[in-house]
Amino acid sequence: MKNFVIYLFIGLGLCSCNKKKSSSFTIEGRIDGISDSTKIYIDYFIHKNKIWEQITDSTCLENNKFFLQGNINELTSASLYFTKKYINDISIGIYLEPVAMKLVIDKNNPYAYKLSGTSVEKENIELRKILAANMKIAEQTIDSITEIFNQISLYPNREDSLIEKAYQHKAVLTANAKIIDSLQLDFINKHTDYQIIPDLLFYLARDIDLVNIDTVTSLYNGLPERSRATFLGKLAFEQIKRMERVVKGKDIEIGDIAPDFTRVSMQGDTLSLTDFRGKSYVLLDFWASWCGPCIHGIPDIKNIHNKYNKNLKIIGISSDGDKEAWQKAVIEHQIRTWPQILSAYALDNSYFGNEKDISEVYHVHYIPTYILIDKQGKVIAKWNYIGEEQLNEIDKILRSNGSNTYLVH
């Protein structure tokens, strides 16, 4: 998204299929190895009033047990989190059917969970056996990244060297993700009639930097009509359409004129990017309340604002789909000092957004992303991280009136 967060769950999304003409599911769960009162979250999709919406529900662990329920009409996939969407979450992908299910998880080996009650779990088990070794590598690498961010909090003077180490782990995670995707592609080719296949294509269509979208489209078109007509088949189709739109779009490069946009800020003001043309530099901060690295970078953004607010205006652009969560994070982290807007044109709870989504217009694949724009509206720098080196470059750019340009990955 995409930052580390996007890579955390690559290959974890799994799916299921319709068994009964019921409209509800229940999960009686047990998790060994975590303390009582730990919050358990579940995310899954519904299609209502022609809108694809991602539902989030939660409960608390009591005596190692939890209970979840919800309304679905047929097979769908879900992600279950032990905590809420930060870099140190433990999460698994499961299949939901509108039936009563039982789920047992071991905190130390979450991918080896046991789910009973669904007809499609046998397909899931077959796939998980194939992916098990690489999923273990992913878990271990994510743990290493988490530990690095913990060390950054303890040793801020070592931040740059630790961030470099985190990027090394990210490279391992990316390479491993490519192997996972390759194994999934092979599984899809061998089992086109399996009910979980559309869901695998949905997740592969999100990894456009790892998997060619034309390959995913071709595989989807080759599925049986009955698979494409399912809930998961339709969901995959929407994701493929979205990624095709993104691929056909143009990345914003250094030297490009930054595309204009207009939004009403959280503070209640209507602002357009062109409002700042000829007046000041602009730093676009693409973030979200659920993005750990984004939150970690807020102190540096505050420092930039405090030091350069006469010549540089910051605009926070959130990818949040939950307005309440966005507003709460802005207040909690005390970042109302500069304009805060939503990337989506309108919060209709649509998972797929639209062409007016600022993140799509700017081709922001990962968050955090920072884009520096000069007084003439030209993009002069892009970063996925702001540290001492980037702060020095911002200072140099402003002091030189934008005569130099920088691109830092």
WOGI-V876119 format. One record per residue. N is the residue number from 1. PSI is psi in whole degrees, 0 to 359 (none if undefined). D_FIRST is the distance of its C-alpha to the first C-alpha in Angstrom with 2 decimals. Layout:
n;psi;d_first
N;PSI;D_FIRST
N;PSI;D_FIRST
This chain:
n;psi;d_first
1;none;0.00
2;127;2.19
3;200;5.18
4;324;7.66
5;322;6.68
6;326;4.81
7;345;8.15
8;326;10.35
9;17;11.28
10;129;11.41
11;358;14.86
12;343;15.63
13;125;15.78
14;171;19.44
15;183;21.75
16;188;25.35
17;164;28.09
18;132;30.73
19;314;33.86
20;161;35.86
21;54;36.24
22;167;35.15
23;19;32.56
24;156;31.54
25;156;30.28
26;147;31.05
27;117;29.79
28;113;32.17
29;158;30.24
30;135;31.14
31;120;29.08
32;137;31.06
33;2;30.30
34;159;28.72
35;156;30.65
36;157;31.83
37;357;30.16
38;135;26.68
39;137;24.43
40;127;23.20
41;151;20.47
42;133;19.92
43;135;17.43
44;166;18.69
45;149;19.03
46;161;22.11
47;111;23.33
48;131;25.55
49;41;27.18
50;17;25.23
51;133;21.89
52;119;19.26
53;138;18.51
54;118;16.71
55;138;19.37
56;127;19.11
57;162;22.40
58;162;23.66
59;179;26.86
60;148;28.37
61;135;29.82
62;120;33.60
63;42;35.81
64;10;32.87
65;156;32.60
66;164;30.45
67;132;30.72
68;148;28.23
69;158;29.07
70;178;27.73
71;121;28.56
72;154;27.48
73;336;29.69
74;184;28.66
75;133;26.46
76;170;22.79
77;159;20.13
78;153;18.96
79;129;16.98
80;126;19.30
81;143;18.34
82;333;20.97
83;177;19.25
84;93;16.61
85;45;12.94
86;177;13.05
87;338;12.79
88;19;16.39
89;152;16.37
90;127;18.42
91;154;17.32
92;153;18.81
93;131;18.49
94;167;21.82
95;134;23.74
96;136;25.41
97;157;28.66
98;66;30.91
99;177;33.13
100;128;33.90
101;157;31.87
102;138;32.18
103;129;29.47
104;128;30.19
105;138;27.63
106;120;28.39
107;324;26.05
108;348;26.82
109;63;26.05
110;329;23.76
111;343;22.93
112;28;26.70
113;162;26.97
114;119;29.81
115;129;29.48
116;155;32.69
117;344;33.80
118;152;31.69
119;340;33.06
120;355;29.89
121;334;29.25
122;325;31.37
123;318;28.84
124;315;26.07
125;318;28.35
126;316;29.06
127;317;25.43
128;328;24.72
129;321;27.72
130;323;26.37
131;353;22.95
132;310;24.46
133;317;24.91
134;330;21.42
135;327;19.90
136;318;22.18
137;317;20.88
138;315;17.27
139;314;18.67
140;321;20.72
141;320;18.05
142;319;15.78
143;320;19.06
144;318;19.64
145;318;16.39
146;316;17.28
147;323;20.76
148;316;19.74
149;328;18.03
150;320;21.24
151;325;23.32
152;320;21.64
153;325;22.81
154;327;26.25
155;70;26.63
156;335;24.96
157;345;27.33
158;16;25.66
159;312;22.09
160;318;21.65
161;325;23.12
162;322;21.10
163;320;17.77
164;321;19.10
165;321;19.89
166;320;16.43
167;328;15.17
168;318;18.02
169;324;16.92
170;322;13.40
171;320;15.43
172;317;17.42
173;319;14.56
174;316;13.28
175;319;16.95
176;323;17.58
177;324;14.74
178;322;16.48
179;316;19.68
180;314;18.44
181;321;17.30
182;319;20.70
183;323;22.54
184;319;20.98
185;318;21.92
186;320;25.39
187;318;25.64
188;314;24.81
189;328;27.46
190;341;30.00
191;53;29.49
192;340;28.70
193;357;30.83
194;147;28.97
195;336;27.61
196;348;24.26
197;314;23.48
198;325;21.82
199;321;19.30
200;321;18.53
201;325;18.04
202;312;15.67
203;324;13.31
204;326;14.11
205;345;13.33
206;343;9.62
207;58;9.81
208;342;11.15
209;346;10.94
210;328;13.14
211;134;15.22
212;126;17.14
213;331;16.67
214;325;20.47
215;316;21.10
216;317;19.27
217;317;21.15
218;317;24.37
219;319;24.08
220;315;23.44
221;337;26.44
222;357;28.50
223;154;28.13
224;148;31.23
225;322;31.50
226;329;31.74
227;317;28.28
228;336;26.68
229;353;28.65
230;170;27.29
231;313;24.76
232;326;22.21
233;318;23.32
234;323;22.77
235;315;19.31
236;320;18.39
237;317;20.09
238;320;18.02
239;319;14.70
240;317;16.39
241;317;17.65
242;315;14.37
243;326;12.99
244;322;16.42
245;319;16.20
246;315;13.04
247;322;14.76
248;342;17.93
249;177;16.60
250;130;16.95
251;144;14.62
252;118;15.77
253;164;17.87
254;131;20.08
255;342;23.19
256;152;21.85
257;127;22.89
258;127;20.00
259;140;19.89
260;156;21.60
261;159;20.50
262;132;22.48
263;158;21.60
264;124;23.64
265;166;22.44
266;332;22.66
267;354;25.84
268;3;27.30
269;141;27.48
270;124;26.66
271;148;25.01
272;150;24.17
273;323;22.67
274;348;26.04
275;334;27.80
276;357;27.12
277;128;28.35
278;0;31.28
279;316;30.97
280;163;28.19
281;157;25.09
282;134;21.78
283;115;18.65
284;124;15.56
285;101;13.39
286;120;9.97
287;183;9.46
288;155;10.02
289;334;12.97
290;2;11.38
291;106;9.20
292;308;11.87
293;328;11.25
294;313;11.04
295;321;14.30
296;328;15.72
297;354;15.53
298;317;17.44
299;323;20.87
300;322;20.28
301;321;19.27
302;318;22.45
303;319;24.46
304;315;23.38
305;314;24.42
306;326;27.67
307;326;28.64
308;16;27.83
309;342;27.91
310;331;30.95
311;350;29.31
312;127;25.56
313;133;23.88
314;138;20.47
315;116;18.50
316;127;15.84
317;107;13.42
318;139;11.92
319;6;9.46
320;140;11.94
321;350;13.93
322;106;16.64
323;321;18.74
324;317;20.75
325;320;17.98
326;309;16.71
327;320;20.33
328;318;21.13
329;320;18.42
330;315;19.62
331;314;23.15
332;320;22.65
333;6;21.02
334;55;23.48
335;32;21.35
336;358;23.43
337;331;25.22
338;163;23.03
339;136;21.79
340;123;18.95
341;165;17.77
342;141;15.47
343;319;13.16
344;144;14.79
345;321;18.33
346;138;19.83
347;85;18.92
348;14;20.59
349;12;18.39
350;124;17.23
351;330;14.09
352;355;13.81
353;207;14.48
354;182;16.43
355;345;17.05
356;357;17.58
357;125;14.08
358;322;13.53
359;322;9.83
360;318;11.19
361;320;14.24
362;2;12.64
363;47;10.32
364;108;7.33
365;334;4.82
366;149;3.16
367;147;5.01
368;149;7.87
369;136;9.07
370;128;12.82
371;122;15.02
372;130;18.77
373;135;21.19
374;183;24.96
375;339;27.81
376;2;28.22
377;15;24.69
378;138;23.62
379;123;20.32
380;352;21.61
381;149;18.75
382;136;15.01
383;155;13.49
384;2;10.49
385;142;13.19
386;117;16.49
387;200;19.49
388;319;23.16
389;315;22.84
390;323;20.52
391;320;22.78
392;322;25.74
393;322;24.31
394;315;23.69
395;317;27.28
396;319;28.55
397;313;26.95
398;321;28.45
399;329;31.75
400;10;32.05
401;30;31.32
402;17;28.40
403;342;30.55
404;152;28.05
405;152;24.45
406;147;21.83
407;116;18.59
408;131;17.05
409;none;14.15
